[in-house]
Amino acid sequence: MTIPHLCLLIVVVLPFPWIMLAKLSKRYDNGAPRTYLAGLEGWRARAYAAHQNAWEALAMFTAAIVAAGQAGGANPWINWLAITFVIVRVLHGVLYVANLASLRSLVWFVGVACVVSMFFVSVS
């Protein structure tokens, strides 16, 4: 398994810790999970938002990994960009739950820059 593929696997499973954190309550109702999630507040609501954002980030990261793979993917920059993306996505979720919105947005931007850069590095 290549480094970008390993990073993709990590990004695939990244939404799950956030949703588990959001559901970590005695009030959680598995019979009506969407109703429970819709009524969340505070850090649990932010954990759920981090879960949703992690799914959204997966799509663009997957596209970048596929593009890099089709272009040969043996570029060390792709490895570093993929690793950096994973690190900033974990940090993004932590900052989301911690309610550090400005820092979270900055970290989000770094993640997007990594993905966009992967497309450009792939073709050079």
All heavy atoms as an XYZ file, in Angstrom:
959
protein
N       0.854     -1.182      0.000
C       0.000      0.000      0.000
C       0.896      1.240      0.000
O       1.827      1.337      0.790
C      -0.905     -0.017      1.242
C      -1.848      1.154      1.312
S      -2.988      1.157      2.723
C      -3.992     -0.249      2.371
N       0.595      2.162     -0.882
C       1.393      3.383     -0.971
C       0.989      4.361      0.136
O      -0.074      4.219      0.756
C       1.195      4.065     -2.330
O      -0.171      4.512     -2.418
C       1.525      3.119     -3.481
N       1.821      5.354      0.356
C       1.504      6.379      1.360
C       0.198      7.101      1.024
O      -0.654      7.253      1.906
C       2.683      7.357      1.542
C       3.839      6.634      2.237
C       2.259      8.594      2.331
C       5.117      7.442      2.350
N      -0.026      7.537     -0.225
C      -1.310      8.179     -0.522
C      -2.517      7.258     -0.284
O      -3.552      7.707      0.198
C      -1.194      8.560     -1.995
C       0.267      8.730     -2.220
C       0.899      7.669     -1.360
N      -2.356      5.971     -0.581
C      -3.457      5.035     -0.332
C      -3.709      4.859      1.160
O      -4.868      4.778      1.588
C      -3.178      3.688     -0.995
C      -3.247      3.747     -2.485
N      -2.358      3.092     -3.288
C      -4.088      4.410     -3.320
C      -2.646      3.331     -4.551
N      -3.688      4.139     -4.588
N      -2.658      4.789      1.946
C      -2.811      4.699      3.394
C      -3.495      5.955      3.937
O      -4.389      5.882      4.784
C      -1.450      4.488      4.064
C      -1.465      4.395      5.590
C      -2.332      3.248      6.061
C      -0.044      4.242      6.111
N      -3.085      7.105      3.422
C      -3.715      8.362      3.843
C      -5.192      8.377      3.463
O      -6.040      8.833      4.244
C      -2.985      9.554      3.232
S      -1.341      9.824      3.934
N      -5.507      7.863      2.283
C      -6.906      7.792      1.862
C      -7.700      6.898      2.803
O      -8.825      7.242      3.188
C      -7.000      7.287      0.422
C      -8.406      7.180     -0.161
C      -9.132      8.525     -0.121
C      -8.342      6.643     -1.582
N      -7.143      5.784      3.199
C      -7.814      4.902      4.151
C      -8.088      5.622      5.470
O      -9.187      5.510      6.036
C      -6.976      3.644      4.396
C      -7.518      2.670      5.438
C      -8.897      2.152      5.045
C      -6.536      1.529      5.655
N      -7.132      6.376      5.949
C      -7.319      7.131      7.197
C      -8.436      8.159      7.022
O      -9.305      8.307      7.893
C      -6.007      7.806      7.632
C      -4.975      6.748      8.021
C      -6.247      8.782      8.792
C      -3.560      7.278      8.183
N      -8.443      8.860      5.898
C      -9.477      9.868      5.647
C     -10.853      9.211      5.518
O     -11.856      9.783      5.924
C      -9.112     10.727      4.412
C     -10.233     11.669      4.034
C      -7.839     11.519      4.694
N     -10.894      7.983      4.995
C     -12.163      7.252      4.890
C     -12.750      6.968      6.274
O     -13.962      7.090      6.472
C     -11.969      5.934      4.101
C     -13.137      4.983      4.290
C     -11.766      6.229      2.627
N     -11.923      6.599      7.231
C     -12.440      6.256      8.563
C     -12.541      7.462      9.496
O     -13.131      7.366     10.575
C     -11.614      5.130      9.231
C     -11.670      3.860      8.414
C     -10.198      5.547      9.494
N     -12.006      8.599      9.094
C     -11.978      9.782      9.958
C     -13.360     10.293     10.399
O     -13.478     10.807     11.514
C     -11.173     10.895      9.295
C     -10.684     12.014     10.203
C      -9.937     11.478     11.409
C      -9.803     12.956      9.422
N     -14.414     10.165      9.612
C     -15.710     10.641     10.103
C     -16.225      9.875     11.330
O     -16.983     10.421     12.129
C     -16.655     10.427      8.917
C     -15.775     10.407      7.721
C     -14.475      9.812      8.183
N     -15.817      8.639     11.489
C     -16.405      7.801     12.531
C     -16.077      8.204     13.970
O     -16.963      8.184     14.823
C     -16.082      6.329     12.257
C     -16.679      5.866     10.957
C     -15.870      5.630      9.864
C     -18.047      5.731     10.814
C     -16.413      5.235      8.649
C     -18.608      5.334      9.608
C     -17.798      5.089      8.525
N     -14.834      8.586     14.291
C     -14.599      9.042     15.670
C     -15.446     10.259     16.045
O     -15.902     10.371     17.181
C     -13.108      9.384     15.694
C     -12.510      8.618     14.577
C     -13.573      8.508     13.533
N     -15.683     11.148     15.079
C     -16.462     12.356     15.385
C     -17.928     12.019     15.661
O     -18.523     12.571     16.586
C     -16.345     13.378     14.256
C     -14.925     13.711     13.927
C     -14.344     13.661     12.706
C     -13.888     14.122     14.834
N     -13.009     14.007     12.790
C     -12.711     14.296     14.089
C     -13.844     14.348     16.216
C     -11.504     14.693     14.672
C     -12.641     14.740     16.794
C     -11.490     14.903     16.025
N     -18.498     11.098     14.893
C     -19.894     10.739     15.138
C     -20.015      9.930     16.422
O     -21.000     10.061     17.155
C     -20.529      9.995     13.935
C     -22.065      9.972     14.058
C     -19.996      8.599     13.785
C     -22.715     11.308     13.993
N     -19.014      9.117     16.721
C     -19.041      8.375     17.986
C     -18.996      9.341     19.164
O     -19.705      9.152     20.165
C     -17.885      7.376     18.033
C     -18.070      6.232     17.054
S     -16.625      5.166     16.784
C     -16.015      4.856     18.403
N     -18.214     10.381     19.045
C     -18.136     11.397     20.082
C     -19.474     12.122     20.226
O     -19.937     12.371     21.339
C     -17.013     12.381     19.737
C     -16.526     13.320     20.821
C     -16.024     12.556     22.029
C     -15.434     14.208     20.273
N     -20.116     12.434     19.101
C     -21.409     13.126     19.135
C     -22.478     12.268     19.791
O     -23.367     12.782     20.478
C     -21.833     13.505     17.724
N     -22.399     10.966     19.601
C     -23.419     10.050     20.140
C     -23.095      9.576     21.548
O     -23.864      8.799     22.124
C     -23.556      8.838     19.221
C     -24.138      9.183     17.866
C     -24.215      7.935     16.990
C     -24.844      8.222     15.653
N     -24.911      7.018     14.801
N     -22.003     10.031     22.107
C     -21.562      9.596     23.429
C     -22.423     10.236     24.515
O     -22.062     11.259     25.093
C     -20.081      9.953     23.623
C     -19.393      9.418     24.861
C     -19.336      7.896     24.815
C     -17.988      9.977     24.950
N     -23.579      9.641     24.730
C     -24.508     10.170     25.727
C     -25.515      9.099     26.093
O     -25.909      8.281     25.254
C     -25.248     11.392     25.149
O     -26.277     11.794     26.017
N     -25.959      9.119     27.328
C     -27.012      8.191     27.746
C     -28.334      8.523     27.069
O     -29.218      7.691     26.985
C     -27.170      8.223     29.267
C     -25.996      7.634     30.002
C     -26.207      7.650     31.495
C     -24.988      7.059     32.172
N     -25.147      6.996     33.616
N     -28.470      9.755     26.571
C     -29.701     10.172     25.894
C     -29.762      9.700     24.451
O     -30.796      9.828     23.801
C     -29.835     11.694     25.913
C     -29.956     12.290     27.286
C     -30.067     13.784     27.188
N     -29.444     14.225     25.919
C     -29.130     15.453     25.623
N     -29.348     16.403     26.467
N     -28.565     15.764     24.469
N     -28.661      9.187     23.935
C     -28.650      8.758     22.537
C     -29.709      7.690     22.319
O     -29.813      6.724     23.065
C     -27.277      8.226     22.131
C     -27.278      7.659     20.728
C     -27.440      8.499     19.635
C     -27.163      6.296     20.506
C     -27.471      7.991     18.346
C     -27.188      5.785     19.225
C     -27.350      6.637     18.160
O     -27.390      6.138     16.884
N     -30.510      7.870     21.268
C     -31.586      6.944     20.935
C     -31.284      6.319     19.580
O     -31.457      6.960     18.538
C     -32.925      7.694     20.907
C     -34.101      6.796     20.565
O     -33.920      5.560     20.475
O     -35.197      7.343     20.389
N     -30.868      5.058     19.589
C     -30.541      4.380     18.347
C     -31.787      4.118     17.508
O     -31.687      3.866     16.317
C     -29.800      3.073     18.626
C     -29.086      2.544     17.408
O     -28.494      3.298     16.651
N     -29.142      1.234     17.200
N     -32.962      4.206     18.121
C     -34.207      4.046     17.382
C     -34.540      5.280     16.551
O     -35.272      5.203     15.576
N     -34.027      6.427     16.957
C     -34.265      7.683     16.227
C     -32.983      8.516     16.225
O     -32.944      9.613     16.790
C     -35.404      8.447     16.875
N     -31.940      8.021     15.581
C     -30.647      8.717     15.651
C     -30.665     10.098     15.014
O     -29.997     11.007     15.502
C     -29.687      7.780     14.925
C     -30.545      6.933     14.055
C     -31.859      6.806     14.765
N     -31.409     10.284     13.948
C     -31.420     11.595     13.279
C     -32.127     12.642     14.144
O     -31.723     13.801     14.151
C     -32.043     11.495     11.895
C     -31.178     10.663     10.960
C     -31.742     10.613      9.553
N     -31.026      9.665      8.742
C     -30.081      9.998      7.877
N     -29.746     11.246      7.703
N     -29.468      9.070      7.169
N     -33.143     12.220     14.852
C     -33.826     13.142     15.764
C     -32.878     13.557     16.876
O     -32.799     14.737     17.234
C     -35.090     12.481     16.351
O     -35.935     12.079     15.267
C     -35.830     13.419     17.280
N     -32.149     12.589     17.423
C     -31.165     12.889     18.463
C     -30.109     13.856     17.945
O     -29.801     14.870     18.583
C     -30.505     11.593     18.955
C     -29.291     11.833     19.816
C     -29.417     12.169     21.158
C     -28.008     11.764     19.276
C     -28.297     12.406     21.949
C     -26.888     11.998     20.048
C     -27.042     12.317     21.377
O     -25.926     12.571     22.155
N     -29.549     13.563     16.769
C     -28.480     14.398     16.220
C     -28.971     15.808     15.902
O     -28.235     16.778     16.081
C     -27.886     13.741     14.974
C     -27.095     12.455     15.235
C     -26.796     11.734     13.932
C     -25.826     12.734     16.011
N     -30.218     15.923     15.452
C     -30.763     17.249     15.119
C     -30.919     18.123     16.357
O     -30.895     19.355     16.258
C     -32.107     17.098     14.414
N     -31.038     17.520     17.521
C     -31.228     18.285     18.750
C     -29.961     18.531     19.544
O     -30.024     19.076     20.654
N     -28.826     18.176     19.000
C     -27.575     18.347     19.742
C     -27.201     19.813     19.884
O     -27.510     20.637     19.024
C     -26.440     17.607     19.046
C     -26.493     16.088     19.089
C     -25.338     15.501     18.288
C     -26.457     15.575     20.524
N     -26.500     20.098     20.974
C     -25.966     21.443     21.230
C     -24.543     21.313     21.750
O     -24.117     20.248     22.176
C     -26.833     22.171     22.265
C     -28.249     22.435     21.807
C     -29.093     23.112     22.887
O     -28.632     23.210     24.049
O     -30.205     23.533     22.557
N     -23.827     22.413     21.731
C     -22.487     22.457     22.320
C     -21.491     21.580     21.582
O     -21.539     21.437     20.363
N     -20.589     20.974     22.346
C     -19.498     20.219     21.750
C     -19.990     18.998     20.987
O     -19.382     18.604     19.998
C     -18.442     19.845     22.791
C     -18.907     18.880     23.836
C     -19.433     19.177     25.055
C     -18.857     17.456     23.762
N     -19.734     18.019     25.734
C     -19.378     16.946     24.962
C     -18.422     16.556     22.795
C     -19.493     15.584     25.240
C     -18.532     15.194     23.058
C     -19.049     14.730     24.266
N     -21.120     18.403     21.421
C     -21.645     17.255     20.681
C     -22.137     17.679     19.294
O     -21.949     16.967     18.317
C     -22.760     16.574     21.465
C     -22.251     15.724     22.604
C     -23.373     14.911     23.244
N     -22.853     14.044     24.269
C     -22.743     14.385     25.542
N     -23.126     15.582     25.956
N     -22.248     13.540     26.416
N     -22.777     18.840     19.212
C     -23.217     19.357     17.910
C     -22.009     19.653     17.024
O     -22.038     19.395     15.813
C     -24.066     20.617     18.094
N     -20.961     20.174     17.616
C     -19.757     20.454     16.833
C     -19.071     19.161     16.389
O     -18.514     19.094     15.290
C     -18.816     21.362     17.621
C     -19.383     22.774     17.808
C     -18.374     23.733     18.386
N     -17.833     23.323     19.670
C     -18.407     23.573     20.857
N     -19.543     24.246     20.914
N     -17.830     23.175     21.966
N     -19.115     18.123     17.222
C     -18.563     16.825     16.822
C     -19.350     16.261     15.641
O     -18.769     15.700     14.703
C     -18.581     15.852     17.991
N     -20.662     16.435     15.665
C     -21.481     15.996     14.537
C     -21.153     16.804     13.285
O     -21.045     16.252     12.180
C     -22.962     16.106     14.889
C     -23.895     15.677     13.787
C     -23.719     14.478     13.113
C     -24.964     16.477     13.422
C     -24.581     14.083     12.102
C     -25.829     16.087     12.413
C     -25.628     14.886     11.758
O     -26.482     14.507     10.754
N     -20.941     18.101     13.433
C     -20.556     18.941     12.294
C     -19.187     18.518     11.756
O     -18.968     18.503     10.536
C     -20.551     20.406     12.696
N     -18.268     18.161     12.635
C     -16.950     17.677     12.201
C     -17.100     16.374     11.421
O     -16.403     16.151     10.425
C     -16.035     17.483     13.404
N     -18.019     15.528     11.865
C     -18.323     14.277     11.156
C     -18.804     14.571      9.735
O     -18.300     13.990      8.764
C     -19.398     13.524     11.943
C     -20.116     12.469     11.181
N     -19.573     11.226     10.955
C     -21.339     12.461     10.600
C     -20.440     10.500     10.261
N     -21.518     11.231     10.032
N     -19.745     15.486      9.609
C     -20.272     15.838      8.289
C     -19.186     16.452      7.403
O     -19.083     16.134      6.217
C     -21.444     16.805      8.435
C     -22.656     16.160      9.080
C     -23.746     17.162      9.374
O     -23.477     18.216      9.959
N     -24.959     16.857      8.963
N     -18.375     17.320      7.974
C     -17.320     17.965      7.201
C     -16.266     16.954      6.767
O     -15.691     17.071      5.687
C     -16.693     19.103      8.016
C     -15.835     19.984      7.158
O     -14.666     19.681      6.952
N     -16.420     21.058      6.646
N     -16.017     15.948      7.598
C     -15.046     14.915      7.229
C     -15.524     14.139      6.001
O     -14.721     13.788      5.134
C     -14.803     13.970      8.407
N     -16.833     13.885      5.907
C     -17.361     13.227      4.706
C     -17.181     14.115      3.482
O     -16.846     13.638      2.399
C     -18.837     12.877      4.865
C     -19.093     11.683      5.726
C     -19.816     11.648      6.892
C     -18.648     10.337      5.506
N     -19.821     10.369      7.397
C     -19.118      9.551      6.571
C     -17.876      9.737      4.513
C     -18.858      8.178      6.663
C     -17.620      8.369      4.606
C     -18.107      7.615      5.673
N     -17.417     15.402      3.654
C     -17.266     16.336      2.533
C     -15.817     16.396      2.057
O     -15.554     16.436      0.849
C     -17.757     17.729      2.945
C     -19.245     17.774      3.255
C     -19.659     18.982      4.068
O     -18.798     19.847      4.368
O     -20.840     19.064      4.421
N     -14.891     16.378      2.975
C     -13.470     16.447      2.620
C     -13.005     15.175      1.924
O     -12.092     15.226      1.089
C     -12.634     16.691      3.875
N     -13.631     14.066      2.238
C     -13.250     12.795      1.627
C     -13.378     12.839      0.106
O     -12.514     12.327     -0.608
C     -14.109     11.660      2.199
C     -13.932     10.291      1.558
C     -12.500      9.793      1.709
C     -14.925      9.311      2.184
N     -14.428     13.463     -0.396
C     -14.660     13.490     -1.840
C     -13.519     14.191     -2.586
O     -12.984     13.665     -3.575
C     -15.988     14.168     -2.145
N     -13.139     15.370     -2.110
C     -12.091     16.100     -2.833
C     -10.727     15.429     -2.669
O      -9.923     15.425     -3.597
C     -12.048     17.571     -2.410
C     -11.650     17.844     -1.019
S     -11.625     19.627     -0.730
C     -11.127     19.639      0.976
N     -10.482     14.828     -1.509
C      -9.202     14.143     -1.312
C      -9.131     12.898     -2.201
O      -8.082     12.615     -2.799
C      -9.008     13.774      0.163
C      -7.671     13.177      0.464
C      -6.511     13.921      0.331
C      -7.560     11.870      0.892
C      -5.258     13.377      0.609
C      -6.321     11.316      1.181
C      -5.169     12.058      1.032
N     -10.229     12.182     -2.309
C     -10.267     11.002     -3.175
C      -9.964     11.387     -4.618
O      -9.192     10.714     -5.302
C     -11.636     10.309     -3.082
O     -11.875      9.923     -1.717
C     -11.699      9.079     -3.967
N     -10.574     12.476     -5.080
C     -10.321     12.941     -6.449
C      -8.845     13.259     -6.650
O      -8.258     12.922     -7.692
C     -11.179     14.169     -6.746
N      -8.229     13.894     -5.676
C      -6.808     14.247     -5.789
C      -5.932     13.002     -5.815
O      -4.966     12.937     -6.591
C      -6.401     15.165     -4.641
N      -6.265     12.011     -5.002
C      -5.489     10.765     -4.979
C      -5.624     10.025     -6.311
O      -4.649      9.506     -6.855
C      -5.922      9.867     -3.800
C      -5.570     10.527     -2.457
C      -5.308      8.475     -3.894
C      -4.093     10.744     -2.219
N      -6.831      9.995     -6.850
C      -7.044      9.343     -8.144
C      -6.264     10.066     -9.235
O      -5.581      9.436    -10.060
C      -8.554      9.272     -8.486
C      -8.772      8.867     -9.936
C      -9.259      8.312     -7.546
N      -6.337     11.381     -9.253
C      -5.599     12.159    -10.257
C      -4.102     11.924    -10.132
O      -3.396     11.752    -11.135
C      -5.922     13.644    -10.119
N      -3.605     11.903     -8.906
C      -2.175     11.666     -8.689
C      -1.784     10.270     -9.160
O      -0.731     10.085     -9.775
C      -1.822     11.855     -7.216
N      -2.631      9.301     -8.891
C      -2.354      7.930     -9.314
C      -2.338      7.789    -10.824
O      -1.483      7.095    -11.396
N      -3.251      8.458    -11.493
C      -3.301      8.384    -12.955
C      -2.106      9.078    -13.597
O      -1.704      8.724    -14.697
C      -4.600      9.004    -13.473
C      -5.805      8.151    -13.188
C      -7.081      8.786    -13.695
O      -7.183     10.003    -13.832
N      -8.073      7.948    -13.954
N      -1.554     10.056    -12.892
C      -0.403     10.785    -13.426
C       0.920     10.107    -13.078
O       1.975     10.633    -13.358
C      -0.407     12.221    -12.893
N       0.862      8.970    -12.448
C       2.093      8.259    -12.089
C       2.253      8.130    -10.592
O       2.725      7.139    -10.097
N       1.885      9.154     -9.855
C       1.832      9.127     -8.399
C       3.116      8.829     -7.658
O       3.091      8.642     -6.463
N       4.256      8.758     -8.333
C       5.504      8.425     -7.657
C       6.236      9.663     -7.154
O       7.390      9.601     -6.778
C       6.398      7.630     -8.597
N       5.590     10.774     -7.156
C       6.199     12.037     -6.745
C       6.214     12.141     -5.214
O       5.178     12.000     -4.574
C       5.371     13.181     -7.351
C       6.028     14.522     -7.194
O       6.670     14.798     -6.196
N       5.838     15.372     -8.194
N       7.377     12.385     -4.596
C       7.431     12.498     -3.131
C       6.568     13.633     -2.591
O       6.110     13.593     -1.455
C       8.901     12.749     -2.820
C       9.651     12.624     -4.082
C       8.690     12.491     -5.209
N       6.323     14.661     -3.419
C       5.463     15.754     -2.980
C       4.039     15.266     -2.715
O       3.361     15.761     -1.814
C       5.444     16.883     -4.011
C       6.630     17.777     -3.880
C       7.728     17.812     -4.679
C       6.844     18.757     -2.857
N       8.614     18.759     -4.231
C       8.098     19.358     -3.099
C       6.110     19.175     -1.750
C       8.619     20.356     -2.292
C       6.630     20.180     -0.938
C       7.867     20.750     -1.214
N       3.578     14.319     -3.510
C       2.241     13.751     -3.311
C       2.168     13.105     -1.933
O       1.182     13.275     -1.201
C       1.897     12.728     -4.417
C       1.880     13.392     -5.788
C       0.578     12.026     -4.127
C       0.794     14.429     -5.975
N       3.215     12.372     -1.565
C       3.253     11.742     -0.241
C       3.142     12.786      0.869
O       2.348     12.640      1.804
C       4.536     10.940     -0.061
C       4.606      9.735     -0.964
O       3.607      9.326     -1.557
N       5.784      9.169     -1.092
N       3.937     13.831      0.764
C       3.939     14.860      1.809
C       2.615     15.624      1.859
O       2.116     15.940      2.938
C       5.119     15.823      1.636
C       6.404     15.180      2.053
C       7.434     14.809      1.252
C       6.762     14.781      3.378
N       8.425     14.208      1.997
C       8.036     14.177      3.311
C       6.140     14.860      4.627
C       8.694     13.669      4.425
C       6.796     14.355      5.735
C       8.053     13.773      5.627
N       2.059     15.898      0.713
C       0.771     16.590      0.690
C      -0.342     15.716      1.276
O      -1.205     16.201      2.010
C       0.416     17.023     -0.743
C       1.272     18.154     -1.305
C       1.084     18.268     -2.812
C       0.939     19.475     -0.602
N      -0.300     14.423      0.978
C      -1.302     13.504      1.530
C      -1.165     13.388      3.047
O      -2.168     13.426      3.779
C      -1.178     12.137      0.868
N       0.053     13.267      3.524
C       0.288     13.185      4.980
C      -0.153     14.482      5.657
O      -0.806     14.452      6.706
C       1.775     12.874      5.271
C       2.110     11.452      4.833
C       2.100     13.080      6.747
C       3.599     11.152      4.779
N       0.205     15.606      5.062
C      -0.190     16.900      5.626
C      -1.706     17.021      5.672
O      -2.276     17.497      6.659
C       0.427     18.056      4.815
O       1.846     17.917      4.821
C       0.038     19.411      5.394
N      -2.382     16.563      4.611
C      -3.838     16.615      4.587
C      -4.430     15.820      5.746
O      -5.340     16.297      6.436
C      -4.374     16.086      3.253
C      -5.864     16.192      3.144
C      -6.466     17.389      2.794
C      -6.675     15.102      3.411
C      -7.846     17.501      2.717
C      -8.050     15.198      3.325
C      -8.637     16.395      2.978
N      -3.925     14.633      5.981
C      -4.430     13.807      7.088
C      -4.231     14.528      8.419
O      -5.147     14.596      9.253
C      -3.756     12.421      7.106
C      -4.072     11.675      8.395
C      -4.192     11.605      5.899
N      -3.054     15.076      8.624
C      -2.760     15.775      9.882
C      -3.705     16.956     10.080
O      -4.280     17.127     11.160
C      -1.289     16.232      9.929
C      -0.370     15.008     10.024
C      -1.043     17.186     11.088
C       1.098     15.311      9.774
N      -3.889     17.755      9.034
C      -4.744     18.933      9.203
C      -6.213     18.544      9.337
O      -6.976     19.239     10.013
C      -4.548     20.000      8.100
C      -3.127     20.515      8.088
C      -4.958     19.523      6.744
N      -6.626     17.413      8.747
C      -8.020     16.983      8.905
C      -8.283     16.492     10.326
O      -9.354     16.736     10.877
C      -8.380     15.903      7.887
C      -8.495     16.405      6.474
C      -9.431     17.591      6.332
N     -10.742     17.304      6.866
C     -11.731     18.186      6.953
N     -11.557     19.422      6.538
N     -12.883     17.843      7.464
N      -7.327     15.819     10.926
C      -7.478     15.423     12.338
C      -7.525     16.672     13.204
O      -8.398     16.820     14.069
C      -6.340     14.475     12.775
C      -6.365     14.260     14.288
C      -6.436     13.146     12.031
N      -6.619     17.589     12.959
C      -6.586     18.848     13.701
C      -7.873     19.641     13.489
O      -8.406     20.241     14.425
C      -5.364     19.663     13.280
C      -5.082     20.949     14.041
C      -4.939     20.682     15.537
C      -3.823     21.599     13.497
N      -8.394     19.630     12.275
C      -9.647     20.323     11.971
C     -10.771     19.828     12.872
O     -11.516     20.620     13.456
C     -10.017     20.116     10.500
C     -11.295     20.746     10.104
N     -12.497     20.076     10.159
C     -11.583     21.990      9.647
C     -13.470     20.886      9.757
N     -12.931     22.053      9.448
N     -10.900     18.523     13.007
C     -11.944     17.964     13.867
C     -11.759     18.333     15.329
O     -12.722     18.671     16.026
N     -10.527     18.278     15.793
C     -10.238     18.652     17.181
C     -10.606     20.117     17.413
O     -11.242     20.459     18.421
C      -8.749     18.391     17.516
C      -8.373     18.991     18.855
C      -8.458     16.892     17.486
N     -10.225     20.973     16.487
C     -10.533     22.401     16.625
C     -12.032     22.664     16.519
O     -12.554     23.572     17.167
C      -9.773     23.209     15.568
C      -8.254     23.189     15.722
C      -7.591     23.818     14.502
C      -7.827     23.890     17.003
N     -12.729     21.868     15.724
C     -14.183     21.995     15.604
C     -14.842     21.698     16.948
O     -15.654     22.476     17.444
C     -14.710     21.016     14.545
C     -15.815     21.560     13.684
C     -15.801     21.345     12.314
C     -16.884     22.273     14.215
C     -16.800     21.827     11.498
C     -17.885     22.757     13.400
C     -17.839     22.528     12.052
O     -18.834     23.010     11.248
N     -14.484     20.567     17.549
C     -15.063     20.178     18.838
C     -14.685     21.183     19.924
O     -15.503     21.509     20.789
C     -14.630     18.747     19.219
C     -15.119     18.371     20.612
C     -15.157     17.740     18.188
N     -13.473     21.715     19.860
C     -12.995     22.672     20.858
C     -13.565     24.078     20.658
O     -13.310     24.972     21.464
C     -11.470     22.735     20.842
N     -14.316     24.285     19.578
C     -14.956     25.565     19.281
C     -13.941     26.686     19.029
O     -14.117     27.816     19.470
C     -15.943     25.958     20.387
C     -16.956     26.982     19.913
O     -17.238     27.078     18.724
N     -17.495     27.748     20.839
N     -12.899     26.355     18.299
C     -11.886     27.334     17.909
C     -12.068     27.619     16.415
O     -11.293     27.166     15.562
C     -10.489     26.809     18.226
C     -10.228     26.567     19.717
C      -8.923     25.825     19.933
C     -10.245     27.881     20.475
N     -13.114     28.368     16.104
C     -13.591     28.525     14.728
C     -12.566     29.164     13.790
O     -12.380     28.700     12.666
C     -14.898     29.318     14.715
N     -11.919     30.229     14.213
C     -10.973     30.909     13.320
C      -9.787     30.018     12.985
O      -9.384     29.915     11.817
C     -10.485     32.211     13.949
O     -11.561     33.104     14.099
N      -9.246     29.362     13.981
C      -8.119     28.458     13.764
C      -8.562     27.259     12.919
O      -7.837     26.801     12.027
C      -7.539     28.009     15.102
C      -6.186     27.342     15.096
C      -5.151     28.169     14.348
C      -5.726     27.096     16.524
N      -9.770     26.765     13.190
C     -10.324     25.660     12.408
C     -10.430     26.048     10.935
O     -10.070     25.280     10.046
C     -11.698     25.273     12.945
C     -12.350     24.149     12.174
C     -13.816     23.991     12.533
N     -14.594     24.952     11.767
C     -15.572     25.703     12.252
N     -15.901     25.650     13.515
N     -16.237     26.530     11.464
N     -10.886     27.256     10.651
C     -11.015     27.709      9.265
C      -9.656     27.813      8.582
O      -9.512     27.469      7.405
C     -11.733     29.063      9.214
O     -13.064     28.918      9.648
N      -8.662     28.264      9.315
C      -7.308     28.335      8.768
C      -6.797     26.940      8.417
O      -6.240     26.718      7.329
C      -6.369     29.023      9.761
C      -4.904     29.110      9.362
C      -4.730     29.969      8.116
C      -4.083     29.663     10.513
N      -7.007     26.006      9.308
C      -6.576     24.630      9.088
C      -7.341     24.022      7.907
O      -6.767     23.296      7.091
C      -6.755     23.802     10.387
C      -6.652     22.319     10.131
C      -5.728     24.239     11.423
N      -8.622     24.326      7.801
C      -9.426     23.851      6.663
C      -8.808     24.340      5.353
O      -8.682     23.578      4.398
C     -10.866     24.344      6.798
C     -11.729     24.012      5.628
C     -12.457     22.871      5.449
C     -11.947     24.808      4.458
N     -13.108     22.924      4.241
C     -12.809     24.100      3.612
C     -11.489     26.063      4.046
C     -13.227     24.600      2.381
C     -11.903     26.557      2.820
C     -12.769     25.825      2.007
N      -8.433     25.612      5.328
C      -7.821     26.195      4.124
C      -6.520     25.471      3.762
O      -6.250     25.226      2.585
C      -7.587     27.694      4.313
C      -6.998     28.347      3.103
C      -7.788     28.647      2.001
C      -5.650     28.639      3.049
C      -7.240     29.229      0.865
C      -5.087     29.220      1.923
C      -5.891     29.520      0.826
N      -5.716     25.126      4.751
C      -4.474     24.387      4.495
C      -4.796     23.039      3.848
O      -4.125     22.610      2.903
C      -3.646     24.210      5.789
C      -2.470     23.262      5.568
C      -3.169     25.558      6.314
N      -5.835     22.373      4.332
C      -6.245     21.099      3.748
C      -6.666     21.243      2.295
O      -6.275     20.432      1.441
N      -7.447     22.265      2.001
C      -7.864     22.513      0.617
C      -6.644     22.824     -0.252
O      -6.539     22.348     -1.394
C      -8.914     23.644      0.554
C      -9.186     24.060     -0.878
C     -10.203     23.210      1.240
N      -5.710     23.603      0.278
C      -4.487     23.915     -0.468
C      -3.694     22.642     -0.771
O      -3.121     22.513     -1.862
C      -3.636     24.914      0.310
N      -3.674     21.702      0.162
C      -2.987     20.426     -0.081
C      -3.634     19.691     -1.247
O      -2.936     19.184     -2.138
C      -3.035     19.537      1.165
S      -1.955     20.044      2.497
N      -4.964     19.637     -1.254
C      -5.675     18.925     -2.315
C      -5.435     19.590     -3.674
O      -5.118     18.926     -4.659
C      -7.184     18.831     -1.992
C      -7.972     18.357     -3.195
C      -7.403     17.900     -0.811
N      -5.577     20.899     -3.726
C      -5.364     21.616     -4.987
C      -3.922     21.424     -5.455
O      -3.670     21.189     -6.641
C      -5.728     23.105     -4.824
C      -5.301     23.904     -6.039
C      -7.224     23.265     -4.568
N      -2.991     21.485     -4.530
C      -1.579     21.297     -4.878
C      -1.317     19.915     -5.451
O      -0.487     19.759     -6.354
C      -0.695     21.521     -3.654
O      -0.802     22.856     -3.210
N      -2.015     18.912     -4.951
C      -1.830     17.558     -5.458
C      -2.164     17.470     -6.951
O      -1.517     16.735     -7.698
C      -2.660     16.559     -4.651
C      -2.123     16.333     -3.260
S      -3.149     15.239     -2.281
C      -2.682     13.692     -2.998
N      -3.154     18.214     -7.385
C      -3.497     18.216     -8.802
C      -2.366     18.838     -9.636
O      -2.020     18.326    -10.698
C      -4.803     18.981     -9.056
C      -6.029     18.189     -8.689
C      -6.647     18.379     -7.462
C      -6.556     17.258     -9.570
C      -7.778     17.666     -7.126
C      -7.689     16.541     -9.252
C      -8.295     16.724     -8.018
N      -1.790     19.912     -9.139
C      -0.721     20.573     -9.885
C       0.572     19.784     -9.849
O       1.293     19.716    -10.849
C      -0.501     21.992     -9.360
C      -1.596     22.932     -9.763
C      -2.585     23.292     -8.863
C      -1.659     23.439    -11.060
C      -3.608     24.143     -9.243
C      -2.678     24.289    -11.447
C      -3.664     24.653    -10.539
N       0.895     19.189     -8.718
C       2.117     18.390     -8.593
C       2.001     17.145     -9.455
O       2.993     16.674    -10.033
C       2.382     18.029     -7.113
C       3.479     17.002     -6.981
C       2.724     19.286     -6.314
N       0.794     16.608     -9.592
C       0.579     15.393    -10.371
C       0.924     15.564    -11.841
O       1.383     14.633    -12.492
C      -0.882     14.941    -10.266
O      -1.186     14.578     -8.956
N       0.719     16.757    -12.360
C       0.942     16.969    -13.778
C       2.346     17.495    -14.097
O       2.705     17.604    -15.256
C      -0.109     17.942    -14.395
C      -1.483     17.324    -14.318
C      -0.060     19.302    -13.735
N       3.109     17.816    -13.084
C       4.447     18.365    -13.366
C       5.505     17.281    -13.409
O       5.316     16.177    -13.140
C       4.817     19.398    -12.311
O       4.780     18.860    -11.027
